[in-house]
Amino acid sequence: MQITATEFKTNFGKYLNLVNREEIHITKNGIDIAVLSPPKPNHSWVDDLIGVIPNASINEKQIKAERLTGKYESID
């Protein structure tokens, strides 16, 4: 979608809702000055470690549980 800077300023809220569906190119005097794009999907930091962790079947919940178990182990 391509809109003018004036149109963008006038209907800012409308375009914030529309940006989730498509990129919005903002122009001034017929020249692109900005591109409003939807945010990248959130991904877990665990996704960045795939291939680094030897047991690839482990998930984020298992990692948290393992850390908490080690942290709060009784000293008995």
Biopython code that builds the backbone (N, CA, C, O; Angstrom):
import numpy as np
from Bio.PDB.StructureBuilder import StructureBuilder

atoms = [
    (1, "MET", "N", (0.847, -1.159, 0.000)),
    (1, "MET", "CA", (0.000, 0.000, 0.000)),
    (1, "MET", "C", (0.897, 1.228, 0.000)),
    (1, "MET", "O", (1.935, 1.241, 0.662)),
    (2, "GLN", "N", (0.508, 2.245, -0.730)),
    (2, "GLN", "CA", (1.273, 3.476, -0.812)),
    (2, "GLN", "C", (0.361, 4.639, -0.435)),
    (2, "GLN", "O", (-0.732, 4.786, -0.982)),
    (3, "ILE", "N", (0.824, 5.467, 0.507)),
    (3, "ILE", "CA", (0.038, 6.624, 0.955)),
    (3, "ILE", "C", (0.969, 7.827, 1.090)),
    (3, "ILE", "O", (2.191, 7.685, 1.152)),
    (4, "THR", "N", (0.361, 9.015, 1.136)),
    (4, "THR", "CA", (1.159, 10.224, 1.327)),
    (4, "THR", "C", (1.422, 10.443, 2.813)),
    (4, "THR", "O", (0.716, 9.906, 3.667)),
    (5, "ALA", "N", (2.447, 11.236, 3.109)),
    (5, "ALA", "CA", (2.774, 11.553, 4.495)),
    (5, "ALA", "C", (1.611, 12.269, 5.172)),
    (5, "ALA", "O", (1.338, 12.026, 6.347)),
    (6, "THR", "N", (0.933, 13.135, 4.458)),
    (6, "THR", "CA", (-0.219, 13.857, 5.013)),
    (6, "THR", "C", (-1.338, 12.891, 5.366)),
    (6, "THR", "O", (-1.940, 13.003, 6.434)),
    (7, "GLU", "N", (-1.620, 11.947, 4.483)),
    (7, "GLU", "CA", (-2.648, 10.934, 4.743)),
    (7, "GLU", "C", (-2.272, 10.097, 5.973)),
    (7, "GLU", "O", (-3.123, 9.768, 6.800)),
    (8, "PHE", "N", (-1.000, 9.764, 6.074)),
    (8, "PHE", "CA", (-0.525, 8.977, 7.215)),
    (8, "PHE", "C", (-0.718, 9.745, 8.522)),
    (8, "PHE", "O", (-1.216, 9.190, 9.501)),
    (9, "LYS", "N", (-0.328, 11.012, 8.540)),
    (9, "LYS", "CA", (-0.474, 11.823, 9.754)),
    (9, "LYS", "C", (-1.938, 11.975, 10.136)),
    (9, "LYS", "O", (-2.282, 11.931, 11.317)),
    (10, "THR", "N", (-2.788, 12.152, 9.158)),
    (10, "THR", "CA", (-4.216, 12.368, 9.423)),
    (10, "THR", "C", (-4.889, 11.119, 9.968)),
    (10, "THR", "O", (-5.752, 11.216, 10.841)),
    (11, "ASN", "N", (-4.513, 9.954, 9.474)),
    (11, "ASN", "CA", (-5.168, 8.697, 9.850)),
    (11, "ASN", "C", (-4.179, 7.692, 10.455)),
    (11, "ASN", "O", (-4.178, 6.513, 10.101)),
    (12, "PHE", "N", (-3.352, 8.175, 11.359)),
    (12, "PHE", "CA", (-2.295, 7.365, 11.969)),
    (12, "PHE", "C", (-2.824, 6.050, 12.545)),
    (12, "PHE", "O", (-2.267, 4.990, 12.258)),
    (13, "GLY", "N", (-3.879, 6.096, 13.346)),
    (13, "GLY", "CA", (-4.447, 4.898, 13.975)),
    (13, "GLY", "C", (-4.917, 3.871, 12.966)),
    (13, "GLY", "O", (-4.719, 2.671, 13.152)),
    (14, "LYS", "N", (-5.530, 4.334, 11.915)),
    (14, "LYS", "CA", (-6.029, 3.442, 10.859)),
    (14, "LYS", "C", (-4.873, 2.637, 10.261)),
    (14, "LYS", "O", (-4.997, 1.431, 10.045)),
    (15, "TYR", "N", (-3.751, 3.309, 9.995)),
    (15, "TYR", "CA", (-2.624, 2.630, 9.360)),
    (15, "TYR", "C", (-1.869, 1.729, 10.338)),
    (15, "TYR", "O", (-1.247, 0.750, 9.926)),
    (16, "LEU", "N", (-1.922, 2.053, 11.627)),
    (16, "LEU", "CA", (-1.333, 1.143, 12.612)),
    (16, "LEU", "C", (-2.085, -0.189, 12.620)),
    (16, "LEU", "O", (-1.480, -1.244, 12.808)),
    (17, "ASN", "N", (-3.385, -0.141, 12.420)),
    (17, "ASN", "CA", (-4.173, -1.380, 12.333)),
    (17, "ASN", "C", (-3.927, -2.121, 11.023)),
    (17, "ASN", "O", (-3.893, -3.352, 11.005)),
    (18, "LEU", "N", (-3.761, -1.399, 9.950)),
    (18, "LEU", "CA", (-3.577, -2.030, 8.638)),
    (18, "LEU", "C", (-2.185, -2.628, 8.443)),
    (18, "LEU", "O", (-2.016, -3.539, 7.632)),
    (19, "VAL", "N", (-1.195, -2.135, 9.167)),
    (19, "VAL", "CA", (0.178, -2.588, 8.950)),
    (19, "VAL", "C", (0.356, -4.067, 9.287)),
    (19, "VAL", "O", (1.305, -4.689, 8.811)),
    (20, "ASN", "N", (-0.526, -4.639, 10.089)),
    (20, "ASN", "CA", (-0.420, -6.070, 10.392)),
    (20, "ASN", "C", (-0.729, -6.933, 9.183)),
    (20, "ASN", "O", (-0.373, -8.111, 9.157)),
    (21, "ARG", "N", (-1.379, -6.369, 8.189)),
    (21, "ARG", "CA", (-1.743, -7.132, 6.984)),
    (21, "ARG", "C", (-0.780, -6.927, 5.820)),
    (21, "ARG", "O", (-0.573, -7.833, 5.013)),
    (22, "GLU", "N", (-0.187, -5.723, 5.735)),
    (22, "GLU", "CA", (0.699, -5.435, 4.608)),
    (22, "GLU", "C", (1.624, -4.269, 4.931)),
    (22, "GLU", "O", (1.356, -3.486, 5.842)),
    (23, "GLU", "N", (2.702, -4.163, 4.185)),
    (23, "GLU", "CA", (3.604, -3.032, 4.337)),
    (23, "GLU", "C", (2.942, -1.770, 3.816)),
    (23, "GLU", "O", (2.147, -1.814, 2.877)),
    (24, "ILE", "N", (3.274, -0.644, 4.433)),
    (24, "ILE", "CA", (2.730, 0.638, 4.001)),
    (24, "ILE", "C", (3.903, 1.536, 3.626)),
    (24, "ILE", "O", (4.763, 1.829, 4.457)),
    (25, "HIS", "N", (3.930, 1.967, 2.379)),
    (25, "HIS", "CA", (4.966, 2.870, 1.885)),
    (25, "HIS", "C", (4.430, 4.288, 1.999)),
    (25, "HIS", "O", (3.367, 4.609, 1.466)),
    (26, "ILE", "N", (5.175, 5.128, 2.696)),
    (26, "ILE", "CA", (4.758, 6.514, 2.902)),
    (26, "ILE", "C", (5.583, 7.385, 1.959)),
    (26, "ILE", "O", (6.809, 7.292, 1.921)),
    (27, "THR", "N", (4.890, 8.230, 1.199)),
    (27, "THR", "CA", (5.565, 9.057, 0.205)),
    (27, "THR", "C", (5.416, 10.537, 0.514)),
    (27, "THR", "O", (4.467, 10.967, 1.170)),
    (28, "LYS", "N", (6.372, 11.296, 0.026)),
    (28, "LYS", "CA", (6.307, 12.757, 0.099)),
    (28, "LYS", "C", (6.787, 13.263, -1.246)),
    (28, "LYS", "O", (7.900, 12.958, -1.676)),
    (29, "ASN", "N", (5.951, 14.029, -1.901)),
    (29, "ASN", "CA", (6.245, 14.515, -3.257)),
    (29, "ASN", "C", (6.515, 13.362, -4.219)),
    (29, "ASN", "O", (7.346, 13.477, -5.120)),
    (30, "GLY", "N", (5.805, 12.249, -4.020)),
    (30, "GLY", "CA", (5.917, 11.106, -4.913)),
    (30, "GLY", "C", (7.126, 10.207, -4.663)),
    (30, "GLY", "O", (7.343, 9.248, -5.404)),
    (31, "ILE", "N", (7.914, 10.502, -3.630)),
    (31, "ILE", "CA", (9.114, 9.719, -3.339)),
    (31, "ILE", "C", (8.927, 9.000, -2.009)),
    (31, "ILE", "O", (8.483, 9.598, -1.028)),
    (32, "ASP", "N", (9.272, 7.701, -1.981)),
    (32, "ASP", "CA", (9.188, 6.946, -0.731)),
    (32, "ASP", "C", (10.098, 7.582, 0.317)),
    (32, "ASP", "O", (11.282, 7.806, 0.068)),
    (33, "ILE", "N", (9.535, 7.870, 1.492)),
    (33, "ILE", "CA", (10.349, 8.404, 2.578)),
    (33, "ILE", "C", (10.404, 7.438, 3.763)),
    (33, "ILE", "O", (11.277, 7.548, 4.623)),
    (34, "ALA", "N", (9.461, 6.492, 3.799)),
    (34, "ALA", "CA", (9.438, 5.527, 4.894)),
    (34, "ALA", "C", (8.614, 4.317, 4.487)),
    (34, "ALA", "O", (7.757, 4.385, 3.607)),
    (35, "VAL", "N", (8.903, 3.207, 5.159)),
    (35, "VAL", "CA", (8.118, 1.992, 4.976)),
    (35, "VAL", "C", (7.734, 1.507, 6.364)),
    (35, "VAL", "O", (8.592, 1.280, 7.217)),
    (36, "LEU", "N", (6.443, 1.351, 6.576)),
    (36, "LEU", "CA", (5.922, 0.825, 7.828)),
    (36, "LEU", "C", (5.640, -0.647, 7.599)),
    (36, "LEU", "O", (4.831, -1.005, 6.744)),
    (37, "SER", "N", (6.310, -1.501, 8.365)),
    (37, "SER", "CA", (6.139, -2.934, 8.152)),
    (37, "SER", "C", (5.712, -3.615, 9.450)),
    (37, "SER", "O", (5.992, -3.112, 10.538)),
    (38, "PRO", "N", (5.032, -4.762, 9.336)),
    (38, "PRO", "CA", (4.601, -5.472, 10.535)),
    (38, "PRO", "C", (5.810, -5.995, 11.310)),
    (38, "PRO", "O", (6.859, -6.257, 10.720)),
    (39, "PRO", "N", (5.669, -6.147, 12.623)),
    (39, "PRO", "CA", (6.793, -6.660, 13.408)),
    (39, "PRO", "C", (7.098, -8.103, 13.044)),
    (39, "PRO", "O", (6.233, -8.848, 12.582)),
    (40, "LYS", "N", (8.341, -8.473, 13.265)),
    (40, "LYS", "CA", (8.733, -9.864, 13.029)),
    (40, "LYS", "C", (8.083, -10.720, 14.105)),
    (40, "LYS", "O", (7.924, -10.276, 15.243)),
    (41, "PRO", "N", (7.709, -11.940, 13.753)),
    (41, "PRO", "CA", (7.098, -12.810, 14.768)),
    (41, "PRO", "C", (8.075, -13.065, 15.911)),
    (41, "PRO", "O", (9.276, -13.235, 15.701)),
    (42, "ASN", "N", (7.536, -13.086, 17.110)),
    (42, "ASN", "CA", (8.371, -13.381, 18.276)),
    (42, "ASN", "C", (8.782, -14.836, 18.235)),
    (42, "ASN", "O", (7.982, -15.716, 17.916)),
    (43, "HIS", "N", (10.011, -15.071, 18.554)),
    (43, "HIS", "CA", (10.458, -16.449, 18.666)),
    (43, "HIS", "C", (11.246, -16.573, 19.961)),
    (43, "HIS", "O", (11.801, -15.599, 20.471)),
    (44, "SER", "N", (11.280, -17.732, 20.453)),
    (44, "SER", "CA", (11.939, -18.017, 21.715)),
    (44, "SER", "C", (13.443, -18.026, 21.533)),
    (44, "SER", "O", (13.940, -18.358, 20.457)),
    (45, "TRP", "N", (14.166, -17.664, 22.575)),
    (45, "TRP", "CA", (15.629, -17.729, 22.518)),
    (45, "TRP", "C", (16.092, -19.160, 22.332)),
    (45, "TRP", "O", (17.207, -19.402, 21.870)),
    (46, "VAL", "N", (15.234, -20.113, 22.693)),
    (46, "VAL", "CA", (15.578, -21.524, 22.502)),
    (46, "VAL", "C", (15.713, -21.817, 21.007)),
    (46, "VAL", "O", (16.547, -22.629, 20.606)),
    (47, "ASP", "N", (14.899, -21.161, 20.186)),
    (47, "ASP", "CA", (14.980, -21.361, 18.733)),
    (47, "ASP", "C", (16.372, -21.014, 18.201)),
    (47, "ASP", "O", (16.840, -21.622, 17.238)),
    (48, "ASP", "N", (17.035, -20.030, 18.831)),
    (48, "ASP", "CA", (18.370, -19.640, 18.390)),
    (48, "ASP", "C", (19.417, -20.694, 18.714)),
    (48, "ASP", "O", (20.494, -20.716, 18.118)),
    (49, "LEU", "N", (19.095, -21.569, 19.663)),
    (49, "LEU", "CA", (20.063, -22.571, 20.095)),
    (49, "LEU", "C", (19.893, -23.923, 19.417)),
    (49, "LEU", "O", (20.654, -24.849, 19.698)),
    (50, "ILE", "N", (18.920, -24.055, 18.540)),
    (50, "ILE", "CA", (18.694, -25.333, 17.875)),
    (50, "ILE", "C", (19.947, -25.712, 17.109)),
    (50, "ILE", "O", (20.484, -24.924, 16.330)),
    (51, "GLY", "N", (20.395, -26.912, 17.339)),
    (51, "GLY", "CA", (21.630, -27.387, 16.716)),
    (51, "GLY", "C", (22.832, -27.216, 17.626)),
    (51, "GLY", "O", (23.847, -27.887, 17.438)),
    (52, "VAL", "N", (22.738, -26.321, 18.616)),
    (52, "VAL", "CA", (23.841, -26.106, 19.548)),
    (52, "VAL", "C", (23.699, -27.032, 20.744)),
    (52, "VAL", "O", (24.687, -27.569, 21.246)),
    (53, "ILE", "N", (22.472, -27.214, 21.195)),
    (53, "ILE", "CA", (22.211, -28.093, 22.329)),
    (53, "ILE", "C", (22.244, -29.533, 21.831)),
    (53, "ILE", "O", (21.563, -29.860, 20.859)),
    (54, "PRO", "N", (23.015, -30.394, 22.473)),
    (54, "PRO", "CA", (23.125, -31.785, 22.006)),
    (54, "PRO", "C", (21.786, -32.507, 21.923)),
    (54, "PRO", "O", (21.540, -33.230, 20.957)),
    (55, "ASN", "N", (20.916, -32.326, 22.911)),
    (55, "ASN", "CA", (19.609, -32.985, 22.899)),
    (55, "ASN", "C", (18.587, -32.009, 22.326)),
    (55, "ASN", "O", (17.996, -31.229, 23.072)),
    (56, "ALA", "N", (18.373, -32.040, 21.029)),
    (56, "ALA", "CA", (17.515, -31.061, 20.361)),
    (56, "ALA", "C", (16.039, -31.213, 20.719)),
    (56, "ALA", "O", (15.240, -30.334, 20.396)),
    (57, "SER", "N", (15.665, -32.291, 21.370)),
    (57, "SER", "CA", (14.257, -32.487, 21.695)),
    (57, "SER", "C", (13.851, -31.748, 22.970)),
    (57, "SER", "O", (12.678, -31.779, 23.341)),
    (58, "ILE", "N", (14.777, -31.093, 23.642)),
    (58, "ILE", "CA", (14.472, -30.363, 24.868)),
    (58, "ILE", "C", (13.752, -29.062, 24.506)),
    (58, "ILE", "O", (14.052, -28.451, 23.481)),
    (59, "ASN", "N", (12.802, -28.639, 25.346)),
    (59, "ASN", "CA", (12.090, -27.403, 25.070)),
    (59, "ASN", "C", (12.318, -26.401, 26.201)),
    (59, "ASN", "O", (12.963, -26.713, 27.202)),
    (60, "GLU", "N", (11.788, -25.218, 26.029)),
    (60, "GLU", "CA", (12.020, -24.133, 26.981)),
    (60, "GLU", "C", (11.525, -24.466, 28.382)),
    (60, "GLU", "O", (12.190, -24.134, 29.364)),
    (61, "LYS", "N", (10.373, -25.114, 28.491)),
    (61, "LYS", "CA", (9.833, -25.487, 29.809)),
    (61, "LYS", "C", (10.752, -26.464, 30.525)),
    (61, "LYS", "O", (10.958, -26.364, 31.734)),
    (62, "GLN", "N", (11.300, -27.406, 29.773)),
    (62, "GLN", "CA", (12.210, -28.377, 30.373)),
    (62, "GLN", "C", (13.488, -27.705, 30.864)),
    (62, "GLN", "O", (14.015, -28.063, 31.917)),
    (63, "ILE", "N", (13.978, -26.750, 30.118)),
    (63, "ILE", "CA", (15.186, -26.026, 30.523)),
    (63, "ILE", "C", (14.926, -25.257, 31.814)),
    (63, "ILE", "O", (15.744, -25.291, 32.733)),
    (64, "LYS", "N", (13.786, -24.562, 31.885)),
    (64, "LYS", "CA", (13.447, -23.807, 33.089)),
    (64, "LYS", "C", (13.311, -24.729, 34.292)),
    (64, "LYS", "O", (13.814, -24.420, 35.372)),
    (65, "ALA", "N", (12.639, -25.852, 34.113)),
    (65, "ALA", "CA", (12.461, -26.808, 35.210)),
    (65, "ALA", "C", (13.799, -27.332, 35.693)),
    (65, "ALA", "O", (14.016, -27.477, 36.896)),
    (66, "GLU", "N", (14.690, -27.616, 34.767)),
    (66, "GLU", "CA", (16.014, -28.123, 35.120)),
    (66, "GLU", "C", (16.811, -27.085, 35.909)),
    (66, "GLU", "O", (17.487, -27.424, 36.880)),
    (67, "ARG", "N", (16.732, -25.839, 35.497)),
    (67, "ARG", "CA", (17.444, -24.775, 36.209)),
    (67, "ARG", "C", (16.880, -24.572, 37.603)),
    (67, "ARG", "O", (17.634, -24.397, 38.560)),
    (68, "LEU", "N", (15.541, -24.594, 37.727)),
    (68, "LEU", "CA", (14.930, -24.408, 39.038)),
    (68, "LEU", "C", (15.254, -25.567, 39.976)),
    (68, "LEU", "O", (15.460, -25.357, 41.171)),
    (69, "THR", "N", (15.299, -26.770, 39.454)),
    (69, "THR", "CA", (15.629, -27.939, 40.275)),
    (69, "THR", "C", (17.033, -27.793, 40.835)),
    (69, "THR", "O", (17.261, -28.047, 42.018)),
    (70, "GLY", "N", (17.960, -27.395, 40.009)),
    (70, "GLY", "CA", (19.342, -27.225, 40.453)),
    (70, "GLY", "C", (19.498, -26.070, 41.427)),
    (70, "GLY", "O", (20.309, -26.144, 42.349)),
    (71, "LYS", "N", (18.746, -25.025, 41.237)),
    (71, "LYS", "CA", (18.853, -23.837, 42.066)),
    (71, "LYS", "C", (18.277, -24.064, 43.459)),
    (71, "LYS", "O", (18.828, -23.590, 44.453)),
    (72, "TYR", "N", (17.173, -24.788, 43.523)),
    (72, "TYR", "CA", (16.478, -24.965, 44.787)),
    (72, "TYR", "C", (16.629, -26.371, 45.365)),
    (72, "TYR", "O", (15.785, -26.815, 46.143)),
    (73, "GLU", "N", (17.687, -27.062, 44.991)),
    (73, "GLU", "CA", (17.943, -28.395, 45.554)),
    (73, "GLU", "C", (18.199, -28.275, 47.041)),
    (73, "GLU", "O", (18.835, -27.324, 47.495)),
    (74, "SER", "N", (17.711, -29.227, 47.787)),
    (74, "SER", "CA", (17.961, -29.182, 49.230)),
    (74, "SER", "C", (19.409, -29.583, 49.501)),
    (74, "SER", "O", (20.000, -30.357, 48.748)),
    (75, "ILE", "N", (19.963, -29.056, 50.564)),
    (75, "ILE", "CA", (21.366, -29.284, 50.892)),
    (75, "ILE", "C", (21.520, -30.524, 51.786)),
    (75, "ILE", "O", (22.651, -30.879, 52.119)),
    (76, "ASP", "N", (20.475, -31.170, 52.171)),
    (76, "ASP", "CA", (20.502, -32.319, 53.085)),
    (76, "ASP", "C", (21.594, -33.273, 52.762)),
    (76, "ASP", "O", (21.746, -34.289, 53.440)),
]
sb = StructureBuilder()
sb.init_structure("model")
sb.init_model(0)
sb.init_chain("A")
sb.init_seg("    ")
for serial, (resi, resn, name, xyz) in enumerate(atoms, 1):
    if name == "N":
        sb.init_residue(resn, " ", resi, " ")
    sb.init_atom(name, np.array(xyz, "f"), 0.0, 1.0, " ", f" {name:<3s}", serial, name[0])
structure = sb.get_structure()
